Amino acid sequence: MIVCDENLSQRWINLLKESGYETFSVREHFAGITDIEVTKIAIDKNALIVTEDKDFGDIVFAQNIKNVSVALLRYDQPDYETIANLLLSTLQQHFKSQEHCFYTITKQQVRRRRL
């Protein structure tokens, strides 16, 4: 399952749904909750968080949270096709490995840090 953070563009939520992923939209179900609460939902659902909010890096690393995974989308000039392809390939690898990781996805690369 994927928890879509409240700030995640609807474009990415639609892509995930169209690609067959089970999604949980924070915007639809719990608009206005804190990032910590989003993290707790993801842990409870054993889900990966997809976000455009870099505060999740601070939360995961500063609080040493190891039982959640996050995919952070970072791009300055929209290159949606490249980001979409990298996101989908990252998700395929993630759900195969089942390791908790923090992924940073840019149009140049995917950085993966195990948690």
Secondary structure per residue as TSV (DSSP state, phi and psi in degrees):
chain	resnum	aa	ss	phi	psi
A	1	M	-	360.0	152.3
A	2	I	E	-122.7	128.0
A	3	V	E	-94.2	117.9
A	4	C	E	-92.3	114.8
A	5	D	-	-59.9	156.7
A	6	E	T	-58.9	-33.6
A	7	N	T	-84.2	-3.3
A	8	L	S	-69.5	129.4
A	9	S	-	-58.3	141.9
A	10	Q	H	-58.9	-27.4
A	11	R	H	-53.8	-45.1
A	12	W	H	-74.4	-37.0
A	13	I	H	-62.3	-45.6
A	14	N	H	-60.6	-42.9
A	15	L	H	-59.0	-45.5
A	16	L	H	-62.9	-45.2
A	17	K	H	-63.5	-45.5
A	18	E	H	-64.2	-25.1
A	19	S	T	-87.8	3.1
A	20	G	T	92.1	8.1
A	21	Y	-	-84.2	139.1
A	22	E	-	-75.5	124.7
A	23	T	E	-121.8	153.3
A	24	F	E	-128.5	114.6
A	25	S	E	-92.5	117.1
A	26	V	H	-62.6	-38.9
A	27	R	H	-58.6	-40.1
A	28	E	H	-76.1	-35.5
A	29	H	H	-103.5	-34.4
A	30	F	H	-144.1	50.7
A	31	A	T	-54.6	136.4
A	32	G	T	92.0	-2.1
A	33	I	-	-74.6	163.8
A	34	T	-	-78.5	163.6
A	35	D	H	-63.6	-33.9
A	36	I	H	-62.9	-41.5
A	37	E	H	-65.8	-36.8
A	38	V	H	-61.9	-43.1
A	39	T	H	-60.3	-43.2
A	40	K	H	-63.2	-39.6
A	41	I	H	-61.4	-44.9
A	42	A	H	-62.7	-40.7
A	43	I	H	-64.1	-46.1
A	44	D	H	-60.9	-35.9
A	45	K	T	-93.1	1.6
A	46	N	T	50.4	48.3
A	47	A	-	-114.8	160.3
A	48	L	E	-94.5	136.1
A	49	I	E	-89.8	130.6
A	50	V	E	-111.6	127.1
A	51	T	E	-147.7	165.4
A	52	E	S	-116.0	12.4
A	53	D	-	-103.3	110.1
A	54	K	T	-70.6	-7.7
A	55	D	H	-61.1	-23.0
A	56	F	H	-65.1	-29.2
A	57	G	H	-63.0	-44.7
A	58	D	H	-61.4	-43.6
A	59	I	H	-63.1	-51.2
A	60	V	H	-65.5	-45.8
A	61	F	H	-82.8	-40.8
A	62	A	H	-68.3	-35.2
A	63	Q	T	-96.9	3.8
A	64	N	T	54.6	43.0
A	65	I	-	-81.1	122.8
A	66	K	-	-115.1	-5.3
A	67	N	S	-108.7	35.4
A	68	V	-	-147.7	154.6
A	69	S	E	-121.0	147.9
A	70	V	E	-135.3	136.6
A	71	A	E	-116.0	113.2
A	72	L	E	-100.2	120.2
A	73	L	E	-92.0	123.9
A	74	R	-	-130.3	121.1
A	75	Y	-	-157.4	138.3
A	76	D	S	-89.8	-54.0
A	77	Q	S	-106.8	120.3
A	78	P	-	-55.0	120.2
A	79	D	-	-127.3	70.9
A	80	Y	H	-58.5	-39.8
A	81	E	H	-64.0	-43.8
A	82	T	H	-64.3	-46.8
A	83	I	H	-62.0	-43.2
A	84	A	H	-59.1	-46.5
A	85	N	H	-63.2	-43.0
A	86	L	H	-66.9	-39.9
A	87	L	H	-62.2	-48.6
A	88	L	H	-64.8	-39.7
A	89	S	H	-69.1	-35.5
A	90	T	H	-63.9	-43.4
A	91	L	H	-63.8	-41.0
A	92	Q	H	-59.3	-46.1
A	93	Q	H	-66.1	-41.9
A	94	H	H	-61.5	-49.1
A	95	F	H	-70.6	-19.8
A	96	K	H	-75.6	-42.0
A	97	S	H	-81.4	-32.9
A	98	Q	-	61.1	16.6
A	99	E	-	-82.6	146.8
A	100	H	-	-81.4	124.2
A	101	C	E	-141.6	161.1
A	102	F	E	-113.4	117.4
A	103	Y	E	-106.5	133.8
A	104	T	E	-114.1	118.0
A	105	I	E	-110.4	116.0
A	106	T	-	-119.9	172.5
A	107	K	S	-71.5	-13.5
A	108	Q	S	-91.7	-30.4
A	109	Q	-	-166.5	171.3
A	110	V	E	-120.0	120.0
A	111	R	E	-99.3	134.5
A	112	R	E	-124.5	124.7
A	113	R	E	-121.7	122.8
A	114	R	E	-69.7	145.4
A	115	L	-	-107.9	360.0
